[in-house]
Amino acid sequence: MWERRVDSGNYVQIGITTAKSITDTVPTSGTNYQVRVKAVDANGAESAYRTGTATAISYNTAPVISGSNQNVGAKTAPLTYNYTVTDAEASSQTVTVTETVTNGSETITLRQYRATSGAQNTADLTSVWLRLLAGTHVLKIVASDGVGGTATRQITFSRTVNRIAASRAISTDAMVTKVFLSLYPADIPADAVLHCEVTNNPFDTAPVWEDISSKVGRFVHIFQNTTAARGYGLAYRFTITKGSQTVEVVQATVRFA
């Protein structure tokens, strides 16, 4: 039979078991914790109590992350979030912080590091921004002191995309003189703005880019440039800035001679 007391209070039974150990919940108040145990057989005969040494109770305080859970709305550029982590027992504990961001059904870990209590930290989504789907995401910051204390901060945001951009360069066996480029789907909304350029010397120090925005999907472009100092090739680059309607491009097709 196991009993415990806090400070000089009365002993309270915490369990009767045949095991040689027991788990108890640390009390929420008091200074010292003490346990005693005695054996009782099937006939009711009892041993003397064996009393443990009183042990000082250590009350752990969970870390604190500055700020509050919030929705910061739509973002078109990589989100950064500044915060501090403080811990009352920082001198004797290691506080580990983990930053993650949701991406649909996926959770991406941005980083995990040992925090310095009171120092400013920055969660920076720049490295994963292009990977994030358009829509709602949650930046989650979790601080753990290693002994059961944790704190969580959640920042909700949505990623909106107002421009599509793509580029590609390839090597060719000869100088490219003509090119025809088409995009699919071809029906770009009227209020969207397409800007497209091509070059037939993409590997030169300063490639000559020629604007074919008005020719995409309609006309063959004949290159004005006739030199390629660092090898033959072809490259294109384009951007589509959306208006009020959704823009989608799933394929770019290039024919050249």
Rosetta blueprint (number, residue, H / E / L):
1 M L
2 W E
3 E E
4 R E
5 R E
6 V E
7 D L
8 S L
9 G L
10 N L
11 Y L
12 V E
13 Q E
14 I E
15 G E
16 I L
17 T L
18 T L
19 A L
20 K L
21 S L
22 I L
23 T L
24 D L
25 T L
26 V L
27 P L
28 T L
29 S L
30 G L
31 T L
32 N E
33 Y E
34 Q E
35 V E
36 R E
37 V E
38 K L
39 A L
40 V E
41 D L
42 A L
43 N L
44 G L
45 A L
46 E E
47 S L
48 A L
49 Y L
50 R E
51 T E
52 G L
53 T L
54 A L
55 T E
56 A E
57 I L
58 S L
59 Y L
60 N L
61 T L
62 A L
63 P L
64 V E
65 I E
66 S L
67 G L
68 S L
69 N L
70 Q E
71 N E
72 V E
73 G E
74 A E
75 K E
76 T L
77 A L
78 P L
79 L L
80 T E
81 Y E
82 N E
83 Y E
84 T E
85 V E
86 T E
87 D L
88 A L
89 E L
90 A L
91 S L
92 S L
93 Q L
94 T L
95 V L
96 T E
97 V E
98 T E
99 E E
100 T E
101 V E
102 T E
103 N E
104 G L
105 S L
106 E E
107 T E
108 I E
109 T E
110 L E
111 R E
112 Q E
113 Y E
114 R E
115 A L
116 T L
117 S L
118 G L
119 A L
120 Q E
121 N E
122 T E
123 A E
124 D E
125 L L
126 T H
127 S H
128 V H
129 W H
130 L H
131 R H
132 L L
133 L L
134 A L
135 G E
136 T E
137 H E
138 V E
139 L E
140 K E
141 I E
142 V E
143 A E
144 S E
145 D L
146 G L
147 V L
148 G L
149 G L
150 T E
151 A E
152 T E
153 R E
154 Q E
155 I E
156 T E
157 F E
158 S E
159 R E
160 T L
161 V L
162 N L
163 R E
164 I E
165 A E
166 A E
167 S E
168 R E
169 A E
170 I E
171 S E
172 T L
173 D L
174 A L
175 M L
176 V L
177 T L
178 K E
179 V E
180 F E
181 L E
182 S E
183 L E
184 Y E
185 P L
186 A L
187 D L
188 I L
189 P L
190 A L
191 D L
192 A L
193 V E
194 L E
195 H E
196 C E
197 E E
198 V E
199 T E
200 N L
201 N L
202 P L
203 F L
204 D L
205 T L
206 A L
207 P L
208 V L
209 W L
210 E E
211 D E
212 I L
213 S L
214 S L
215 K L
216 V L
217 G L
218 R L
219 F L
220 V L
221 H E
222 I E
223 F L
224 Q L
225 N L
226 T L
227 T L
228 A L
229 A L
230 R L
231 G L
232 Y L
233 G E
234 L E
235 A E
236 Y E
237 R E
238 F E
239 T E
240 I E
241 T E
242 K L
243 G L
244 S L
245 Q L
246 T L
247 V L
248 E L
249 V L
250 V L
251 Q E
252 A E
253 T E
254 V E
255 R E
256 F E
257 A L
